[in-house]
């Protein structure tokens, strides 16, 4: 077989897309991206770790009887003519293991660093996948990335200001007998706090999930409308699984999740109109 000449090789190299990378090149770009992300997260984690007092003042605030949510509820009810006020309560926070406070401090700093660095992580991931996208896909990917992040933050804020403090107040002050004194471990508190916050951030992605399922033609707006009643039951079951076992928390989670279901219907309607 005749081998290509040197001139032909040179011409082929010149016609090659300069933006194309080999598999090894992609791995190198991925390695650098991960290194930058880890570096930013570690710097933030160290900074958060050093500001221990402020960090735990923020995290433990929902456990206080005069938390901002309770004060706003009281003000709202007072404007309506009610004299209702939340009764003060105090719950002891304890550590039962020698290293539990230190390890909780480290894990909390890492968790908050990941949360704080999430916009940067999102930008890095977008920069990594952008070269493989078409122009119209880039536009959609920016919108989807911003929507995912905003919904996640809304879920986190809802957990911090509404869901977790009310759940903590109910469960922390609940007593089967006056002979039993509630003492909550710091590890249990932080674990419940981070888990509930993360779960709420994730379940708020329902409209985004509906968008992608609609793109894949798995579901449409009429399908979601038809199964509204069943969806409400499923949402209540999910809320019962991801939340502490009390009725108030179940209601507080079910309502926004069902509203997100309705938003998903509107998203699919809008997408169907644009496609038509």
Secondary structure, 3 states (H helix, E strand, C coil): CCCCCHHHHHHHHHHCCCCCCCHHHHHHHHHHHHHHHHHHHHHHHHHHHHCHHHHHHHHHHHHCCCCHHHHHHHHHHHHCCCCCCCCCCCCEEECCCCCHHHHHHHHHHHHHHHHHHHHHHHHHHHHHHHCCCCHHHHHHHHHHHHHHHHHHHHHHHHHHHHHHHHHHHHHHHCCCCCCCCCEEEHHHHHHHHHHHHHHHHHHCCHHHHHHHHHHCCCCCHHHHHHCHHHHHHHHHHHHHHHCCCCHHHHHHHHHHHHHHHHHHHHHHHHHHHHHC
